[in-house]
Every structure is written in structure tokens, then in C-alpha cells.
Amino acid sequence: MSSTPHRVLRGFLALCTAAGLASVAVPSAHASPGSGPTAVVAMGDSYISGEAGRWLGNSLTNSGNRTGTDRAWTGSGYDPSRVYGATAGGCHRSDVSEVRSAGPIASSLINLACSGATTENVVRASQGGQAYKGEAPQADQLAAVAASHDVELIALSIGGNDLGFADIIAACAKDYIVWYSYCHDDQQAEVDAKIDGVMADVGRSVDEIRAVMTGAGYSSSDYRIVLQSYPSPIPRAAENRYAESGWTRTNTGGCPFWNADSTWARDSLVPQLANRLKGVAAAKGVQFMDLRDALQGREVCAKTSKQVTSTVPASATTSEWARWIDSQSTQGLVQESMHPNAYGQQALGRCLALVHARPTGNHSCKNTAGSGASGMYLTAG
């Protein structure tokens, strides 16, 4: 990343001070943009904040450390702050969130994302953005970071909550458990009715980030924005290890969805959202990271993954990489459902590190069967 504009600005300020011209200096908050430690910043929603980072795979055991899967277990109780810190019960920024799992790609790895956030929680307050969970809009928080750090890359995951992703999952699960009907037909209609507006709002979020960085004295060549899509937490029907009939998908697997709905989600909904987000990235001139296949074979109930048991330990090479739906609410919070768990987040962190090393182009991030996060790799696209 070029630092020439930053050096020139600092040199100009030094000359102003030496000549007794301090009154013409830029405001102190923007006095020397990029002069602090390098930083990579995560912004957006739960898929990048670190929701479900509490879990190392899924286990049916409801007591103790849940066969080693519950990272909040203290030995005598449960303390989610061991994973989410001060954001437990709020934004759920986990210690293994994507940016925190990316490795030493910058001096500071800063997570501004918040579970449940929508595009209006990214937009600056002065532009109509809304505070969320007791925090200022994320673009306003970014302004402070940009003034005190040399921001190299901003990873953005947003739009899923605007589209009602959680509501779609809830509707599909309810149609399986209660109504014995399909969800994909009516939910697809809901998505089609909303998606144009959602993409416009995602584009506005990118514009807001650009405006903040420009206001902090950065030129467009000083940093990058990487807009990312969402991984599928459930497999297509042919790759589900549980039969469609009966209650095993609900009581044992934690994936209460009909075959037709599972395949629709995996092969229609997730790709549709990814393709539209890629279009926004192209229109706004930012990089795109496609995560639609990042959890392939590692999804909840996938045939090629296993639940953790007393004889099958938690492992990044065998366990599921997404949090199941705990319909009995016996483990943690329901809101953690259908998010990348600790293994999944570590894998996405590796994706971010790989993209950080690729300053141009769009990339898809995929996993290598039988490998942990180190097996993640990029393909063009």
C-alpha cells in the first residue's frame, strides 16, 4: 500500500508548524491519516462479527463442556464472555471471528461488526444511520479507527439481515417441524420482492465507508474494501446424512428442513445472494470474496462431517463447521444457530488472509476435504 500521500501530508504539517502557521493545519482528528499502526477492519453483521464462535462442532450432550464443544464452560458453569468478551449478550464479537482468525496480516485486527446489524447500522448517524445495541453506527466508529490507524483493508459482510435471512431460516424450520409444508416457494417470492432494495442499501454502505475514508484523508489507493457473500450452513438434500422422514433432523441433527427446501437454500438462495453482492462490488469498484462454497461438506448434517461424541473428539478435520439449530434451547442461545462456529470462523479468517495477499481481482474461497483452516484456498471469481 502506498504511503506517499500520508508522508506528504505529515511533511506539510511539519512545515506549517515550523513556519508558525499552525492555524492552517487540518483538524487534529485527521492530522496524519494512516500514521498509526496498520489495521484490517471487519464491518457488518453476525457472519463476520463472530456469532457462534463459542462452539467447536456440535454435540448432543447437554451438560458440562458438551463433549468438549462449549468454549464457554468454566468447569462449574458457563461464561460466554470467555468467547465474546464485553460484547456477550450484544454484538457477539468472538475471539475467533474472521478478522481475529486472519493471523498477522496487520498490527491491529479491529472488529466493528455486530450480530443482527443491517445496512442502517453501518451508515453514519449524520446520514440517517442508526445506533445499534448501544453502539454508534459502524461508519462513525470507522472514522475514529481511520484517524488513529493506517487502515489497509475493510472487510464488509452486510445485507443478510436486511433480506430477513434469520426469518427465512425460522420459517423453513417451522414448516418442517409444525406445518409439514415447504417454505422455498413463498420465501423465494419474499426474497425477490426485497432483493433490489437490499442491494441498493448494500451499495450505500460501501459509499458510506468510502466517504468516511475520504474524510479521514485517505485516497482510494491507500486502502481496499472487500465485500463478501455468505456461506451456506446447510447441505443440499443429496448430501444430508439424515433421512427426510421422522424426527432425526430435528432432535438429533439440528437441521430441520425438507429436502426441497435444503436444496433451494444451498443451490438457489445462497448463490442468488452471492451473485447480487458480486454485482454491487463490481458497480462500486471494490473487491469481492465469494464464500458460498466455504463450508461445503462441513455444513450442519453434512454426510462428510460428524457430530462430536465421547469417542469422536472435536476436530477441524471431522466436525461440522456451522452451529446447528438447538430446537430445545438446551445449549447456548438460539441466535447462534446457522452461523459458522469456531472452526468455520477460523476457516473464514484464512480466507481473509488469502485475499489480503491478493490486492486485485475477485476470489472464491473453498475448503479442502479433510483439512482444517490451513486447507482453505482461493479460485478466481
C-alpha positions in Angstrom: 0.0 0.0 0.0 1.4 3.4 -0.9 2.1 5.7 2.0 3.3 8.6 -0.1 0.2 10.8 0.4 0.4 10.3 4.1 4.1 11.2 4.2 3.4 14.3 2.1 0.6 15.4 4.5 2.8 14.9 7.5 5.6 16.8 5.9 3.3 19.7 5.1 2.0 19.8 8.7 5.6 19.9 10.0 6.4 22.8 7.7 3.3 24.7 8.8 4.3 24.2 12.4 7.8 25.4 11.8 6.6 28.5 10.0 4.2 29.4 12.7 1.2 28.5 10.5 -0.5 26.1 12.9 -3.8 27.8 12.2 -4.0 26.4 8.7 -3.4 22.8 9.8 -6.2 20.3 9.2 -8.3 19.3 12.2 -6.4 17.2 14.8 -8.6 14.1 14.2 -7.3 13.9 10.7 -3.9 15.4 11.3 -2.0 12.4 10.0 -4.2 9.8 8.5 -2.6 6.4 8.3 0.3 7.3 10.6 -0.6 4.8 13.3 -0.3 1.0 13.3 -1.6 -0.8 10.3 -5.1 -2.2 10.6 -7.6 -4.6 8.9 -11.2 -3.8 9.9 -14.3 -6.0 9.9 -17.7 -4.4 9.5 -21.2 -5.7 9.1 -23.3 -8.4 10.6 -23.2 -11.7 12.6 -21.4 -13.7 9.9 -18.3 -11.5 10.3 -18.8 -10.4 13.9 -18.2 -13.9 15.2 -21.6 -15.2 16.2 -21.4 -18.9 17.2 -17.7 -18.7 17.8 -18.5 -20.3 21.2 -18.8 -23.7 19.6 -16.3 -26.4 18.4 -18.6 -28.5 16.4 -22.0 -29.8 17.7 -22.7 -32.4 20.4 -25.9 -33.9 21.8 -24.5 -33.8 25.3 -26.3 -31.1 27.3 -24.2 -30.8 30.4 -20.6 -29.9 31.3 -18.5 -28.9 28.3 -20.8 -30.6 25.9 -18.2 -33.2 25.0 -15.6 -30.5 24.6 -17.6 -28.3 22.2 -18.6 -25.5 24.5 -15.8 -23.0 24.9 -17.8 -21.0 27.5 -17.6 -23.8 30.0 -15.7 -22.7 33.1 -15.6 -26.0 34.9 -18.6 -25.1 37.1 -20.8 -23.1 34.8 -21.0 -21.1 31.5 -19.4 -17.7 30.9 -20.0 -16.5 27.3 -17.7 -13.6 27.9 -14.8 -16.1 27.7 -15.6 -16.1 23.9 -17.4 -12.8 23.3 -15.7 -10.6 25.8 -17.6 -7.5 26.7 -19.9 -8.0 23.7 -21.5 -11.1 25.2 -25.3 -10.7 25.0 -24.8 -7.9 22.4 -22.7 -7.8 19.3 -21.1 -11.2 19.9 -17.7 -10.4 18.6 -15.9 -13.6 19.2 -12.2 -14.2 19.8 -12.1 -16.4 16.7 -14.1 -14.0 14.4 -13.0 -13.8 10.8 -10.7 -10.9 11.3 -9.3 -12.2 14.6 -8.5 -15.5 12.9 -6.7 -14.0 9.9 -3.3 -14.1 11.5 -0.6 -11.4 11.5 -1.8 -9.6 8.4 -1.8 -6.2 10.2 -0.7 -4.7 13.5 -4.3 -4.3 14.6 -7.2 -6.5 13.7 -10.3 -4.5 14.5 -13.9 -5.9 14.6 -16.7 -3.3 14.4 -19.3 -5.8 13.2 -22.4 -6.6 15.2 -24.7 -9.6 15.3 -28.1 -8.6 13.9 -26.8 -5.4 12.1 -28.4 -4.1 9.0 -27.2 -1.6 6.5 -28.8 1.3 8.5 -26.4 0.3 11.3 -23.4 0.9 9.0 -24.5 4.3 7.7 -23.2 7.4 9.6 -25.7 9.0 12.0 -25.4 12.3 10.2 -26.7 10.5 7.1 -29.6 8.8 8.8 -27.8 5.8 10.2 -28.9 4.2 13.4 -27.1 3.2 16.6 -27.4 -0.5 17.5 -27.0 -2.4 20.7 -25.7 0.7 22.5 -23.1 1.5 19.9 -22.7 4.3 17.3 -23.2 3.4 13.6 -20.3 1.4 12.3 -19.2 4.1 9.8 -18.9 6.5 12.7 -16.7 4.0 14.6 -14.6 3.6 11.4 -13.9 7.3 11.3 -12.1 7.0 14.7 -10.2 4.0 13.6 -9.1 5.6 10.3 -7.8 8.6 12.2 -5.7 6.6 14.6 -4.6 3.7 12.3 -3.2 3.1 8.9 -6.2 1.1 7.6 -5.2 -1.2 4.8 -8.4 -3.3 4.2 -12.0 -3.2 5.3 -14.0 -6.5 5.0 -17.7 -6.0 4.8 -20.5 -8.6 5.3 -23.9 -7.0 5.2 -27.4 -7.4 3.6 -28.4 -10.7 5.1 -30.4 -9.2 7.9 -32.0 -6.6 5.6 -33.1 -9.5 3.5 -34.5 -11.4 6.5 -32.1 -14.3 6.5 -33.0 -15.3 10.0 -36.7 -15.1 9.3 -36.2 -17.4 6.3 -34.5 -20.0 8.3 -37.1 -19.8 11.0 -39.9 -20.1 8.5 -38.3 -23.1 6.8 -37.7 -24.8 10.2 -41.3 -24.2 11.3 -42.6 -25.5 8.1 -40.7 -28.8 8.7 -41.5 -29.1 12.4 -45.0 -27.7 12.7 -46.8 -27.3 9.4 -45.3 -30.2 7.3 -45.1 -27.9 4.3 -42.4 -26.4 2.1 -41.0 -22.9 2.5 -39.0 -22.3 -0.6 -41.8 -21.2 -2.8 -43.2 -18.4 -0.6 -39.8 -17.4 0.8 -38.4 -17.1 -2.8 -41.2 -14.7 -3.5 -40.3 -12.7 -0.4 -36.6 -12.6 -1.4 -37.4 -11.5 -5.0 -39.6 -8.7 -3.7 -36.9 -7.3 -1.4 -33.5 -8.0 -3.0 -33.3 -5.0 -5.3 -33.8 -2.6 -2.4 -31.4 -4.6 -0.2 -28.6 -4.4 -2.8 -29.1 -0.7 -3.2 -28.7 -0.4 0.6 -25.5 -2.5 0.5 -24.2 -0.2 -2.2 -24.9 2.8 0.1 -23.0 1.1 2.9 -20.0 0.9 0.6 -20.4 4.5 -0.3 -20.5 5.4 3.4 -17.3 3.6 4.0 -15.7 5.5 1.1 -16.9 8.8 2.4 -15.5 8.2 5.9 -12.1 7.2 4.5 -12.0 10.2 2.2 -12.9 12.4 5.1 -10.0 10.9 7.1 -7.6 11.9 4.4 -7.2 8.6 2.6 -7.1 8.3 -1.2 -8.7 5.4 -2.9 -5.3 3.7 -3.5 -4.5 3.8 0.2 -6.9 1.0 1.3 -9.2 -1.7 -0.1 -12.8 -2.7 0.6 -13.6 -6.4 0.3 -17.4 -7.1 0.1 -18.1 -10.7 1.0 -21.0 -13.1 0.5 -22.4 -15.7 2.8 -21.6 -19.4 3.2 -24.4 -22.0 3.3 -24.8 -23.5 6.8 -26.8 -26.5 5.5 -26.1 -29.0 2.7 -28.1 -29.8 -0.3 -30.5 -32.7 0.1 -28.3 -35.4 -1.5 -25.5 -34.6 1.0 -27.6 -34.7 4.2 -26.7 -37.7 6.4 -30.2 -37.9 7.9 -33.4 -39.3 6.2 -36.1 -36.8 5.5 -38.8 -38.7 7.3 -39.1 -38.8 11.1 -37.6 -36.5 13.7 -33.8 -37.2 13.5 -33.2 -34.0 11.6 -34.8 -32.1 14.4 -33.9 -33.9 17.6 -30.6 -35.4 16.5 -29.2 -33.5 13.6 -30.3 -29.9 14.3 -31.2 -29.4 10.6 -35.0 -29.4 10.5 -35.5 -28.7 6.8 -37.2 -30.6 4.0 -35.1 -31.9 1.1 -36.6 -29.4 -1.4 -36.0 -26.5 1.0 -32.4 -27.6 1.8 -31.5 -27.8 -1.9 -33.2 -24.5 -2.6 -31.3 -22.7 0.2 -27.9 -24.3 -0.8 -28.2 -24.1 -4.6 -30.6 -21.2 -5.2 -30.9 -18.7 -2.3 -27.2 -18.6 -1.3 -26.0 -18.3 -4.9 -28.6 -15.7 -5.7 -27.4 -13.5 -2.8 -23.8 -14.1 -3.7 -24.3 -13.1 -7.3 -26.2 -10.0 -6.5 -23.5 -8.9 -3.9 -20.9 -9.5 -6.6 -22.8 -7.2 -8.8 -22.7 -4.5 -6.1 -19.0 -5.0 -5.7 -18.4 -4.5 -9.4 -20.6 -1.4 -9.6 -18.8 0.2 -6.6 -15.3 -0.8 -7.7 -14.4 -3.0 -4.7 -13.1 -6.5 -4.4 -15.5 -9.4 -3.9 -14.9 -12.5 -1.8 -17.4 -15.3 -2.6 -18.0 -17.6 0.4 -20.9 -19.6 -1.0 -18.8 -22.9 -1.0 -16.6 -22.2 2.0 -18.4 -24.7 4.2 -19.0 -27.3 1.5 -19.1 -30.7 3.2 -18.7 -29.1 6.6 -22.3 -27.9 6.9 -24.8 -29.0 9.7 -25.9 -32.6 8.9 -23.4 -33.0 6.0 -22.6 -36.6 5.3 -18.9 -35.9 5.2 -18.8 -34.4 8.8 -19.6 -35.9 12.2 -21.1 -34.7 15.4 -18.8 -34.7 18.4 -19.3 -37.6 20.9 -17.3 -39.2 23.7 -15.5 -41.3 21.1 -15.3 -38.7 18.3 -13.5 -35.7 19.6 -14.0 -32.1 18.4 -11.8 -31.7 15.3 -11.5 -29.2 12.5 -11.0 -32.1 10.1 -14.1 -34.1 11.0 -16.5 -31.8 12.9 -19.3 -29.6 11.5 -18.2 -26.0 10.8 -21.6 -24.4 11.5 -23.8 -24.2 14.5 -26.9 -26.4 14.4 -30.5 -25.3 15.4 -30.9 -26.2 19.1 -34.7 -26.5 19.0 -34.8 -27.4 22.7 -32.8 -24.4 23.7 -30.6 -26.5 26.0 -27.3 -25.2 24.7 -26.5 -21.5 24.5 -28.6 -19.1 22.5 -30.8 -19.8 19.6 -29.4 -16.8 17.8 -26.2 -18.7 17.3 -27.9 -21.2 15.0 -26.8 -21.5 11.4 -23.7 -19.4 11.8 -20.1 -20.6 11.2 -18.8 -22.0 14.5 -15.2 -21.6 15.8 -13.9 -23.9 13.1 -15.9 -22.2 10.4 -14.7 -18.8 11.6 -11.1 -19.9 11.6 -11.5 -21.0 8.1 -13.1 -17.7 7.0 -10.2 -16.0 8.7 -7.8 -17.9 6.5 -9.9 -16.8 3.5 -9.4 -13.2 4.6 -5.7 -13.6 4.9 -5.5 -15.1 1.4 -7.5 -12.2 0.0 -5.4 -9.7 1.9 -2.4 -11.1 -0.1 -4.3 -10.6 -3.4 -4.7 -6.8 -3.9 -6.8 -7.1 -7.1 -9.5 -9.3 -8.5 -12.5 -11.2 -7.2 -12.0 -14.5 -5.4 -13.9 -17.5 -4.3 -12.7 -19.2 -1.1 -13.2 -23.0 -0.7 -12.1 -25.7 1.7 -10.0 -28.9 1.2 -11.9 -32.0 2.3 -10.2 -33.5 5.4 -8.2 -30.4 6.2 -8.6 -27.6 8.7 -8.4 -23.9 8.1 -5.0 -24.2 6.5 -6.6 -26.1 3.7 -8.7 -23.1 2.5 -7.8 -21.8 -1.0 -8.8 -19.2 -3.5 -10.1 -19.6 -7.0 -10.7 -16.8 -9.5 -14.1 -15.4 -9.4 
